[in-house]
Amino acid sequence: MMRPSNDLPVVYLCREAVDFRKGINGLAVLVEDVLGLDPF
């Protein structure tokens, strides 16, 4: 089981299917649009 670092304040999970073929830039856009958060 993977555990995130204790230095991370919050971990967000997506419960819907995500197309990882979009690459890191496409996934970053999803974070901004769907969650309204800064992916960085």
C-alpha positions, -999 to 999 in steps of 0.1 A, spaced: 0 0 0 13 34 -9 12 61 17 17 98 8 43 118 27 33 132 60 44 166 47 13 167 24 -16 186 41 -44 171 20 -47 143 -7 -75 145 -32 -89 115 -50 -110 113 -82 -138 88 -80 -147 90 -116 -128 75 -146 -99 95 -158 -82 92 -192 -45 91 -184 -37 93 -221 -42 131 -217 -7 133 -202 3 155 -173 -9 187 -189 -44 173 -197 -47 160 -161 -36 194 -147 -64 210 -168 -89 186 -152 -77 195 -117 -82 232 -125 -116 228 -142 -133 201 -120 -118 208 -86 -110 245 -90 -76 240 -75 -40 248 -86 -24 216 -96 10 228 -86 
